[in-house]
Amino acid sequence: VGIANVQNGKQGIGSGVFVTMDGYVLTNHHVAAAGNEVVLIFSDGAKQSARTVWSSKALDLAVIKAEGNFACAALGSVESVRAGESVIAIGTPLALQFQHTVTRGIVSAVDRTLQVPSEGSTAFLEQLIQTDAAINPGNSGGAMVNVYGQVIGITSAKLVEEGYEGIGFAIPIDNAK
């Protein structure tokens, strides 16, 4: 599901995945910080207001609650994930222009650590899944899925420094569980 969030007068776009039938959506903290009102954007264009009910800056994970009943994703585990496995990333990159996009890649490595800026300081995301699947702004919070259709990670970041291409990261679903 796409997620629109307004913070400090600026609208951000991200992604999320329903993890329970009663409306709990998993995403990134940097997409939906705790207590924020967000708008969920479905593949048919329908929109629904929801609220962030839990968020962890340290884990870069958040949980949103929507009212209603929804189809939810099957959750896998990162324990059996190996470099070279095929994965897909589902998200809403580049605002709403390319909403609900699927990209394909491989797991490049597991258990990576990434240094990220964090509100004027530096933080470290740990135990990440590295992939070459395209991860772009707006993909954050979306599902990384294995060949069995199970969510194994929540896409979170990519390297954007000059000279780097195809280096994206996902938080293992085990961390969210």
Backbone as JSON Lines, residues from 0, in Angstrom:
{"i":0,"aa":"V","n":[0.85,-1.17,0.0],"ca":[0.0,0.0,0.0],"c":[0.9,1.23,0.0]}
{"i":1,"aa":"G","n":[0.51,2.26,-0.75],"ca":[1.22,3.53,-0.71],"c":[0.85,4.28,0.56]}
{"i":2,"aa":"I","n":[1.77,5.12,1.04],"ca":[1.53,5.89,2.26],"c":[1.92,7.33,2.01]}
{"i":3,"aa":"A","n":[0.98,8.25,2.22],"ca":[1.26,9.68,2.15],"c":[1.26,10.23,3.57]}
{"i":4,"aa":"N","n":[2.27,11.01,3.89],"ca":[2.44,11.52,5.24],"c":[2.86,12.98,5.15]}
{"i":5,"aa":"V","n":[2.19,13.86,5.88],"ca":[2.56,15.27,5.9],"c":[3.23,15.56,7.23]}
{"i":6,"aa":"Q","n":[4.51,16.0,7.17],"ca":[5.25,16.4,8.36],"c":[5.88,17.76,8.1]}
{"i":7,"aa":"N","n":[5.7,18.69,9.03],"ca":[6.27,20.03,8.91],"c":[5.91,20.69,7.59]}
{"i":8,"aa":"G","n":[4.68,20.48,7.14],"ca":[4.19,21.1,5.92],"c":[4.66,20.45,4.63]}
{"i":9,"aa":"K","n":[5.45,19.39,4.71],"ca":[5.96,18.71,3.51],"c":[5.33,17.32,3.42]}
{"i":10,"aa":"Q","n":[4.87,16.97,2.21],"ca":[4.29,15.64,2.02],"c":[5.36,14.66,1.6]}
{"i":11,"aa":"G","n":[5.4,13.53,2.28],"ca":[6.29,12.45,1.92],"c":[5.48,11.26,1.44]}
{"i":12,"aa":"I","n":[6.08,10.47,0.6],"ca":[5.43,9.27,0.08],"c":[6.31,8.07,0.41]}
{"i":13,"aa":"G","n":[5.68,7.02,0.86],"ca":[6.39,5.79,1.14],"c":[5.49,4.62,0.82]}
{"i":14,"aa":"S","n":[5.83,3.49,1.36],"ca":[5.11,2.25,1.1],"c":[4.95,1.48,2.39]}
{"i":15,"aa":"G","n":[4.06,0.51,2.38],"ca":[3.86,-0.35,3.53],"c":[3.25,-1.66,3.09]}
{"i":16,"aa":"V","n":[3.11,-2.56,4.05],"ca":[2.55,-3.87,3.75],"c":[1.62,-4.28,4.89]}
{"i":17,"aa":"F","n":[0.41,-4.72,4.53],"ca":[-0.53,-5.22,5.54],"c":[0.02,-6.53,6.09]}
{"i":18,"aa":"V","n":[0.15,-6.6,7.42],"ca":[0.69,-7.8,8.05],"c":[-0.36,-8.54,8.88]}
{"i":19,"aa":"T","n":[-1.53,-7.91,9.07],"ca":[-2.66,-8.59,9.73],"c":[-3.93,-8.23,8.97]}
{"i":20,"aa":"M","n":[-4.92,-9.12,9.05],"ca":[-6.18,-8.89,8.34],"c":[-6.99,-7.75,8.97]}
{"i":21,"aa":"D","n":[-6.73,-7.44,10.24],"ca":[-7.5,-6.39,10.89],"c":[-6.87,-5.0,10.76]}
{"i":22,"aa":"G","n":[-5.98,-4.82,9.78],"ca":[-5.55,-3.49,9.4],"c":[-4.23,-2.97,9.9]}
{"i":23,"aa":"Y","n":[-3.35,-3.82,10.38],"ca":[-2.03,-3.35,10.79],"c":[-1.08,-3.39,9.59]}
{"i":24,"aa":"V","n":[-0.43,-2.24,9.37],"ca":[0.49,-2.07,8.24],"c":[1.89,-1.83,8.79]}
{"i":25,"aa":"L","n":[2.86,-2.55,8.26],"ca":[4.26,-2.38,8.64],"c":[4.94,-1.48,7.62]}
{"i":26,"aa":"T","n":[5.73,-0.53,8.09],"ca":[6.47,0.39,7.23],"c":[7.72,0.84,7.96]}
{"i":27,"aa":"N","n":[8.39,1.87,7.45],"ca":[9.57,2.44,8.11],"c":[9.19,3.59,9.03]}
{"i":28,"aa":"H","n":[9.99,3.79,10.06],"ca":[9.83,4.95,10.94],"c":[9.95,6.24,10.15]}
{"i":29,"aa":"H","n":[10.89,6.3,9.21],"ca":[11.08,7.55,8.46],"c":[9.94,7.81,7.47]}
{"i":30,"aa":"V","n":[9.03,6.85,7.28],"ca":[7.83,7.05,6.48],"c":[6.67,7.52,7.36]}
{"i":31,"aa":"A","n":[6.54,6.94,8.54],"ca":[5.38,7.22,9.4],"c":[5.8,7.23,10.87]}
{"i":32,"aa":"A","n":[6.28,8.35,11.35],"ca":[6.7,8.46,12.75],"c":[5.5,8.32,13.69]}
{"i":33,"aa":"A","n":[5.77,7.92,14.91],"ca":[4.73,7.64,15.91],"c":[3.76,8.79,16.08]}
{"i":34,"aa":"G","n":[2.47,8.45,16.13],"ca":[1.42,9.43,16.38],"c":[0.93,10.17,15.16]}
{"i":35,"aa":"N","n":[1.6,10.03,14.05],"ca":[1.22,10.77,12.84],"c":[0.0,10.18,12.16]}
{"i":36,"aa":"E","n":[-0.79,11.09,11.61],"ca":[-1.89,10.7,10.73],"c":[-1.3,10.48,9.34]}
{"i":37,"aa":"V","n":[-1.71,9.43,8.67],"ca":[-1.23,9.14,7.32],"c":[-2.43,8.8,6.45]}
{"i":38,"aa":"V","n":[-2.2,8.8,5.14],"ca":[-3.22,8.38,4.2],"c":[-2.69,7.17,3.45]}
{"i":39,"aa":"L","n":[-3.44,6.08,3.47],"ca":[-3.09,4.88,2.72],"c":[-3.66,5.0,1.32]}
{"i":40,"aa":"I","n":[-2.86,4.62,0.32],"ca":[-3.27,4.72,-1.08],"c":[-3.23,3.31,-1.68]}
{"i":41,"aa":"F","n":[-4.4,2.81,-2.04],"ca":[-4.53,1.44,-2.53],"c":[-4.31,1.38,-4.05]}
{"i":42,"aa":"S","n":[-4.1,0.18,-4.56],"ca":[-3.8,0.0,-5.99],"c":[-4.95,0.43,-6.89]}
{"i":43,"aa":"D","n":[-6.18,0.45,-6.38],"ca":[-7.32,0.91,-7.19],"c":[-7.54,2.42,-7.1]}
{"i":44,"aa":"G","n":[-6.64,3.12,-6.39],"ca":[-6.73,4.57,-6.26],"c":[-7.49,5.02,-5.02]}
{"i":45,"aa":"A","n":[-8.16,4.11,-4.33],"ca":[-8.89,4.46,-3.11],"c":[-7.9,4.92,-2.03]}
{"i":46,"aa":"K","n":[-8.37,5.82,-1.17],"ca":[-7.55,6.35,-0.08],"c":[-8.28,6.17,1.24]}
{"i":47,"aa":"Q","n":[-7.5,6.0,2.3],"ca":[-8.08,5.84,3.63],"c":[-7.13,6.44,4.66]}
{"i":48,"aa":"S","n":[-7.67,7.2,5.59],"ca":[-6.88,7.74,6.69],"c":[-6.53,6.62,7.66]}
{"i":49,"aa":"A","n":[-5.36,6.74,8.26],"ca":[-4.91,5.77,9.25],"c":[-3.99,6.5,10.23]}
{"i":50,"aa":"R","n":[-3.56,5.81,11.27],"ca":[-2.75,6.43,12.31],"c":[-1.58,5.52,12.67]}
{"i":51,"aa":"T","n":[-0.41,6.13,12.85],"ca":[0.76,5.38,13.3],"c":[0.59,5.08,14.78]}
{"i":52,"aa":"V","n":[0.63,3.79,15.14],"ca":[0.41,3.39,16.52],"c":[1.69,2.97,17.24]}
{"i":53,"aa":"W","n":[2.76,2.73,16.5],"ca":[4.04,2.37,17.09],"c":[5.14,2.73,16.1]}
{"i":54,"aa":"S","n":[6.26,3.19,16.64],"ca":[7.37,3.54,15.78],"c":[8.68,3.45,16.56]}
{"i":55,"aa":"S","n":[9.74,2.98,15.9],"ca":[11.06,2.91,16.5],"c":[12.08,3.52,15.56]}
{"i":56,"aa":"K","n":[12.64,4.63,15.97],"ca":[13.69,5.27,15.18],"c":[14.91,4.36,15.07]}
{"i":57,"aa":"A","n":[15.27,3.68,16.16],"ca":[16.45,2.82,16.17],"c":[16.32,1.66,15.18]}
{"i":58,"aa":"L","n":[15.12,1.1,15.06],"ca":[14.89,-0.02,14.13],"c":[14.46,0.46,12.75]}
{"i":59,"aa":"D","n":[14.09,1.73,12.63],"ca":[13.49,2.31,11.42],"c":[12.27,1.51,10.98]}
{"i":60,"aa":"L","n":[11.43,1.17,11.97],"ca":[10.19,0.46,11.69],"c":[9.03,1.19,12.36]}
{"i":61,"aa":"A","n":[7.85,1.08,11.75],"ca":[6.63,1.67,12.31],"c":[5.46,0.77,11.97]}
{"i":62,"aa":"V","n":[4.39,0.87,12.79],"ca":[3.16,0.14,12.56],"c":[2.02,1.15,12.48]}
{"i":63,"aa":"I","n":[1.22,1.02,11.43],"ca":[0.07,1.88,11.18],"c":[-1.18,1.04,11.35]}
{"i":64,"aa":"K","n":[-2.25,1.65,11.87],"ca":[-3.52,0.94,12.03],"c":[-4.57,1.57,11.13]}
{"i":65,"aa":"A","n":[-5.15,0.77,10.26],"ca":[-6.26,1.19,9.39],"c":[-7.51,0.45,9.85]}
{"i":66,"aa":"E","n":[-8.66,1.07,9.66],"ca":[-9.92,0.43,10.04],"c":[-10.44,-0.41,8.88]}
{"i":67,"aa":"G","n":[-10.84,-1.65,9.18],"ca":[-11.4,-2.52,8.17],"c":[-10.72,-3.88,8.14]}
{"i":68,"aa":"N","n":[-11.1,-4.67,7.16],"ca":[-10.5,-5.98,6.95],"c":[-9.76,-5.97,5.62]}
{"i":69,"aa":"F","n":[-8.57,-6.55,5.61],"ca":[-7.7,-6.46,4.45],"c":[-7.0,-7.8,4.21]}
{"i":70,"aa":"A","n":[-6.63,-8.04,2.96],"ca":[-5.76,-9.17,2.66],"c":[-4.39,-8.8,3.21]}
{"i":71,"aa":"C","n":[-3.7,-9.78,3.79],"ca":[-2.39,-9.48,4.34],"c":[-1.34,-10.4,3.73]}
{"i":72,"aa":"A","n":[-0.11,-9.95,3.84],"ca":[1.01,-10.67,3.25],"c":[1.43,-11.84,4.13]}
{"i":73,"aa":"A","n":[1.97,-12.87,3.49],"ca":[2.58,-13.98,4.22],"c":[3.98,-13.54,4.64]}
{"i":74,"aa":"L","n":[4.33,-13.79,5.89],"ca":[5.65,-13.4,6.38],"c":[6.57,-14.61,6.37]}
{"i":75,"aa":"G","n":[7.77,-14.4,5.87],"ca":[8.78,-15.45,5.84],"c":[9.76,-15.24,6.97]}
{"i":76,"aa":"S","n":[11.0,-15.61,6.73],"ca":[12.07,-15.44,7.7],"c":[13.37,-15.2,6.93]}
{"i":77,"aa":"V","n":[14.25,-14.43,7.51],"ca":[15.54,-14.17,6.87],"c":[16.55,-15.28,7.17]}
{"i":78,"aa":"E","n":[16.2,-16.18,8.08],"ca":[17.14,-17.22,8.49],"c":[17.6,-18.1,7.34]}
{"i":79,"aa":"S","n":[16.75,-18.34,6.35],"ca":[17.13,-19.2,5.23],"c":[17.56,-18.41,4.0]}
{"i":80,"aa":"V","n":[17.58,-17.07,4.07],"ca":[17.93,-16.24,2.92],"c":[19.44,-16.33,2.66]}
{"i":81,"aa":"R","n":[19.79,-16.51,1.39],"ca":[21.19,-16.64,0.99],"c":[21.49,-15.69,-0.17]}
{"i":82,"aa":"A","n":[22.73,-15.26,-0.26],"ca":[23.17,-14.44,-1.39],"c":[22.91,-15.19,-2.68]}
{"i":83,"aa":"G","n":[22.41,-14.47,-3.68],"ca":[22.11,-15.07,-4.98],"c":[20.65,-15.39,-5.18]}
{"i":84,"aa":"E","n":[19.85,-15.4,-4.11],"ca":[18.42,-15.68,-4.23],"c":[17.7,-14.52,-4.92]}
{"i":85,"aa":"S","n":[16.7,-14.85,-5.7],"ca":[15.87,-13.82,-6.34],"c":[14.89,-13.22,-5.35]}
{"i":86,"aa":"V","n":[14.7,-11.89,-5.46],"ca":[13.72,-11.17,-4.63],"c":[13.04,-10.11,-5.48]}
{"i":87,"aa":"I","n":[11.87,-9.67,-5.02],"ca":[11.24,-8.51,-5.64],"c":[10.98,-7.47,-4.54]}
{"i":88,"aa":"A","n":[11.02,-6.22,-4.95],"ca":[10.71,-5.11,-4.05],"c":[9.46,-4.44,-4.58]}
{"i":89,"aa":"I","n":[8.5,-4.19,-3.69],"ca":[7.23,-3.57,-4.08],"c":[7.14,-2.23,-3.37]}
{"i":90,"aa":"G","n":[6.84,-1.17,-4.13],"ca":[6.76,0.13,-3.5],"c":[6.15,1.19,-4.38]}
{"i":91,"aa":"T","n":[6.23,2.42,-3.9],"ca":[5.65,3.58,-4.58],"c":[6.75,4.61,-4.8]}
{"i":92,"aa":"P","n":[7.66,4.38,-5.74],"ca":[8.77,5.31,-5.91],"c":[8.37,6.6,-6.6]}
{"i":93,"aa":"L","n":[9.13,7.64,-6.32],"ca":[9.0,8.93,-7.01],"c":[7.6,9.53,-6.89]}
{"i":94,"aa":"A","n":[7.2,9.77,-5.65],"ca":[5.87,10.32,-5.36],"c":[4.81,9.34,-5.84]}
{"i":95,"aa":"L","n":[3.74,9.82,-6.42],"ca":[2.67,8.91,-6.85],"c":[2.75,8.59,-8.34]}
{"i":96,"aa":"Q","n":[3.76,9.12,-9.02],"ca":[3.87,8.91,-10.46],"c":[4.02,7.44,-10.82]}
{"i":97,"aa":"F","n":[4.75,6.68,-10.02],"ca":[4.99,5.27,-10.31],"c":[4.52,4.4,-9.16]}
{"i":98,"aa":"Q","n":[3.32,4.69,-8.64],"ca":[2.83,3.95,-7.49],"c":[2.66,2.47,-7.79]}
{"i":99,"aa":"H","n":[2.89,1.67,-6.77],"ca":[2.72,0.22,-6.81],"c":[3.6,-0.42,-7.89]}
{"i":100,"aa":"T","n":[4.89,-0.11,-7.81],"ca":[5.9,-0.63,-8.74],"c":[6.57,-1.87,-8.16]}
{"i":101,"aa":"V","n":[6.88,-2.81,-9.02],"ca":[7.6,-4.03,-8.62],"c":[8.92,-4.04,-9.36]}
{"i":102,"aa":"T","n":[10.02,-4.26,-8.62],"ca":[11.33,-4.44,-9.24],"c":[11.91,-5.77,-8.78]}
{"i":103,"aa":"R","n":[12.79,-6.32,-9.6],"ca":[13.36,-7.64,-9.32],"c":[14.86,-7.52,-9.17]}
{"i":104,"aa":"G","n":[15.41,-8.36,-8.33],"ca":[16.86,-8.4,-8.15],"c":[17.25,-9.66,-7.42]}
{"i":105,"aa":"I","n":[18.45,-9.63,-6.88],"ca":[18.94,-10.75,-6.08],"c":[19.37,-10.24,-4.72]}
{"i":106,"aa":"V","n":[19.46,-11.16,-3.78],"ca":[20.06,-10.85,-2.5],"c":[21.57,-10.82,-2.75]}
{"i":107,"aa":"S","n":[22.18,-9.68,-2.49],"ca":[23.62,-9.54,-2.69],"c":[24.4,-10.02,-1.47]}
{"i":108,"aa":"A","n":[23.83,-9.79,-0.28],"ca":[24.47,-10.22,0.97],"c":[23.45,-10.1,2.09]}
{"i":109,"aa":"V","n":[23.73,-10.75,3.2],"ca":[22.89,-10.61,4.4],"c":[23.78,-10.14,5.56]}
{"i":110,"aa":"D","n":[23.13,-9.6,6.58],"ca":[23.79,-9.15,7.8],"c":[24.74,-7.97,7.56]}
{"i":111,"aa":"R","n":[24.29,-7.02,6.74],"ca":[25.06,-5.8,6.47],"c":[24.72,-4.72,7.49]}
{"i":112,"aa":"T","n":[25.66,-3.8,7.71],"ca":[25.45,-2.62,8.55],"c":[25.6,-1.39,7.67]}
{"i":113,"aa":"L","n":[24.71,-0.42,7.86],"ca":[24.71,0.8,7.06],"c":[24.65,2.0,7.97]}
{"i":114,"aa":"Q","n":[25.57,2.94,7.78],"ca":[25.56,4.2,8.51],"c":[24.63,5.16,7.79]}
{"i":115,"aa":"V","n":[23.66,5.75,8.52],"ca":[22.67,6.65,7.92],"c":[22.58,7.94,8.73]}
{"i":116,"aa":"P","n":[22.28,9.06,8.04],"ca":[22.05,10.31,8.79],"c":[20.75,10.2,9.59]}
{"i":117,"aa":"S","n":[20.74,10.82,10.77],"ca":[19.56,10.72,11.63],"c":[19.4,12.0,12.44]}
{"i":118,"aa":"E","n":[18.57,12.92,11.94],"ca":[18.23,14.14,12.65],"c":[19.47,14.85,13.19]}
{"i":119,"aa":"G","n":[20.41,15.16,12.33],"ca":[21.6,15.89,12.7],"c":[22.74,15.07,13.25]}
{"i":120,"aa":"S","n":[22.56,13.76,13.36],"ca":[23.63,12.9,13.83],"c":[23.74,11.68,12.9]}
{"i":121,"aa":"T","n":[24.35,10.65,13.39],"ca":[24.53,9.43,12.6],"c":[23.96,8.24,13.37]}
{"i":122,"aa":"A","n":[23.34,7.34,12.65],"ca":[22.82,6.1,13.24],"c":[23.29,4.93,12.39]}
{"i":123,"aa":"F","n":[23.15,3.74,12.93],"ca":[23.53,2.53,12.2],"c":[22.33,1.59,12.12]}
{"i":124,"aa":"L","n":[22.02,1.15,10.91],"ca":[21.04,0.09,10.71],"c":[21.84,-1.2,10.57]}
{"i":125,"aa":"E","n":[21.43,-2.23,11.31],"ca":[22.21,-3.46,11.35],"c":[21.4,-4.65,10.88]}
{"i":126,"aa":"Q","n":[22.09,-5.71,10.53],"ca":[21.51,-6.99,10.1],"c":[20.69,-6.85,8.83]}
{"i":127,"aa":"L","n":[21.05,-5.93,7.96],"ca":[20.28,-5.65,6.76],"c":[20.5,-6.69,5.67]}
{"i":128,"aa":"I","n":[19.49,-6.81,4.79],"ca":[19.6,-7.6,3.58],"c":[20.01,-6.63,2.48]}
{"i":129,"aa":"Q","n":[21.09,-6.92,1.79],"ca":[21.53,-6.08,0.67],"c":[21.0,-6.68,-0.62]}
{"i":130,"aa":"T","n":[20.52,-5.8,-1.52],"ca":[19.95,-6.27,-2.79],"c":[20.33,-5.33,-3.92]}
{"i":131,"aa":"D","n":[20.25,-5.85,-5.15],"ca":[20.42,-4.98,-6.32],"c":[19.07,-4.63,-6.96]}
{"i":132,"aa":"A","n":[17.96,-5.07,-6.33],"ca":[16.63,-4.64,-6.81],"c":[16.55,-3.13,-6.67]}
{"i":133,"aa":"A","n":[15.93,-2.47,-7.64],"ca":[15.84,-1.0,-7.6],"c":[15.06,-0.55,-6.37]}
{"i":134,"aa":"I","n":[15.71,0.27,-5.55],"ca":[15.1,0.88,-4.38],"c":[15.23,2.39,-4.57]}
{"i":135,"aa":"N","n":[14.1,3.08,-4.62],"ca":[14.1,4.52,-4.87],"c":[13.28,5.22,-3.8]}
{"i":136,"aa":"P","n":[13.43,6.56,-3.67],"ca":[12.59,7.28,-2.71],"c":[11.12,6.94,-2.95]}
{"i":137,"aa":"G","n":[10.41,6.6,-1.9],"ca":[9.02,6.16,-2.01],"c":[8.87,4.66,-1.87]}
{"i":138,"aa":"N","n":[9.94,3.9,-2.16],"ca":[9.93,2.45,-1.92],"c":[10.04,2.14,-0.43]}
{"i":139,"aa":"S","n":[10.56,3.08,0.34],"ca":[10.77,2.85,1.77],"c":[9.51,2.33,2.44]}
{"i":140,"aa":"G","n":[9.68,1.27,3.21],"ca":[8.56,0.67,3.93],"c":[7.85,-0.42,3.17]}
{"i":141,"aa":"G","n":[8.19,-0.6,1.89],"ca":[7.54,-1.63,1.08],"c":[8.13,-3.01,1.34]}
{"i":142,"aa":"A","n":[7.48,-4.0,0.77],"ca":[7.88,-5.39,1.0],"c":[9.01,-5.82,0.07]}
{"i":143,"aa":"M","n":[9.96,-6.57,0.64],"ca":[10.91,-7.36,-0.15],"c":[10.43,-8.79,-0.01]}
{"i":144,"aa":"V","n":[10.14,-9.43,-1.14],"ca":[9.47,-10.72,-1.17],"c":[10.36,-11.77,-1.81]}
{"i":145,"aa":"N","n":[10.35,-12.98,-1.26],"ca":[11.11,-14.08,-1.85],"c":[10.3,-14.76,-2.95]}
{"i":146,"aa":"V","n":[10.87,-15.8,-3.56],"ca":[10.2,-16.47,-4.67],"c":[8.94,-17.24,-4.23]}
{"i":147,"aa":"Y","n":[8.74,-17.4,-2.95],"ca":[7.55,-18.08,-2.42],"c":[6.44,-17.09,-2.08]}
{"i":148,"aa":"G","n":[6.67,-15.8,-2.35],"ca":[5.68,-14.78,-2.07],"c":[5.64,-14.36,-0.61]}
{"i":149,"aa":"Q","n":[6.66,-14.69,0.14],"ca":[6.73,-14.33,1.56],"c":[7.56,-13.06,1.74]}
{"i":150,"aa":"V","n":[7.08,-12.17,2.6],"ca":[7.84,-10.97,2.92],"c":[9.03,-11.37,3.78]}
{"i":151,"aa":"I","n":[10.24,-11.07,3.29],"ca":[11.45,-11.37,4.06],"c":[12.12,-10.1,4.56]}
{"i":152,"aa":"G","n":[11.68,-8.94,4.05],"ca":[12.28,-7.69,4.49],"c":[11.4,-6.5,4.18]}
{"i":153,"aa":"I","n":[11.71,-5.38,4.82],"ca":[11.04,-4.11,4.59],"c":[12.1,-3.17,4.0]}
{"i":154,"aa":"T","n":[11.9,-2.76,2.74],"ca":[12.9,-1.92,2.09],"c":[13.08,-0.63,2.87]}
{"i":155,"aa":"S","n":[14.34,-0.18,2.95],"ca":[14.62,0.94,3.85],"c":[15.53,2.0,3.25]}
{"i":156,"aa":"A","n":[16.56,1.61,2.52],"ca":[17.55,2.6,2.08],"c":[18.31,2.1,0.87]}
{"i":157,"aa":"K","n":[19.02,3.05,0.24],"ca":[19.95,2.69,-0.82],"c":[21.13,3.64,-0.74]}
{"i":158,"aa":"L","n":[22.25,3.23,-1.27],"ca":[23.4,4.13,-1.35],"c":[23.16,5.12,-2.47]}
{"i":159,"aa":"V","n":[23.36,6.38,-2.21],"ca":[23.12,7.41,-3.21],"c":[24.37,8.21,-3.52]}
{"i":160,"aa":"E","n":[25.5,7.78,-3.04],"ca":[26.75,8.47,-3.31],"c":[27.15,8.26,-4.77]}
{"i":161,"aa":"E","n":[27.86,9.24,-5.3],"ca":[28.29,9.15,-6.7],"c":[29.14,7.91,-6.91]}
{"i":162,"aa":"G","n":[28.86,7.2,-7.99],"ca":[29.62,6.01,-8.33],"c":[28.97,4.7,-7.88]}
{"i":163,"aa":"Y","n":[27.92,4.79,-7.06],"ca":[27.25,3.59,-6.59],"c":[25.93,3.42,-7.32]}
{"i":164,"aa":"E","n":[25.65,2.2,-7.74],"ca":[24.36,1.87,-8.32],"c":[23.96,0.48,-7.86]}
{"i":165,"aa":"G","n":[22.67,0.28,-7.68],"ca":[22.17,-1.05,-7.37],"c":[22.55,-1.59,-6.01]}
{"i":166,"aa":"I","n":[22.71,-0.7,-5.03],"ca":[23.01,-1.17,-3.68],"c":[21.9,-0.67,-2.76]}
{"i":167,"aa":"G","n":[20.91,-1.53,-2.54],"ca":[19.78,-1.21,-1.69],"c":[19.73,-2.12,-0.49]}
{"i":168,"aa":"F","n":[18.92,-1.73,0.5],"ca":[18.88,-2.48,1.75],"c":[17.46,-2.65,2.26]}
{"i":169,"aa":"A","n":[17.23,-3.77,2.94],"ca":[15.94,-4.05,3.57],"c":[16.19,-4.54,4.99]}
{"i":170,"aa":"I","n":[15.28,-4.15,5.88],"ca":[15.32,-4.61,7.26],"c":[14.7,-6.0,7.3]}
{"i":171,"aa":"P","n":[15.37,-6.99,7.88],"ca":[14.81,-8.34,7.92],"c":[13.45,-8.38,8.61]}
{"i":172,"aa":"I","n":[12.52,-9.12,8.07],"ca":[11.19,-9.23,8.66],"c":[11.25,-9.8,10.06]}
{"i":173,"aa":"D","n":[12.28,-10.59,10.36],"ca":[12.44,-11.14,11.7],"c":[12.58,-10.02,12.74]}
{"i":174,"aa":"N","n":[13.24,-8.93,12.38],"ca":[13.36,-7.79,13.29],"c":[12.0,-7.19,13.6]}
{"i":175,"aa":"A","n":[11.13,-7.15,12.6],"ca":[9.79,-6.6,12.8],"c":[8.92,-7.54,13.62]}
{"i":176,"aa":"K","n":[9.08,-8.84,13.41],"ca":[8.27,-9.8,14.17],"c":[8.53,-9.65,15.64]}
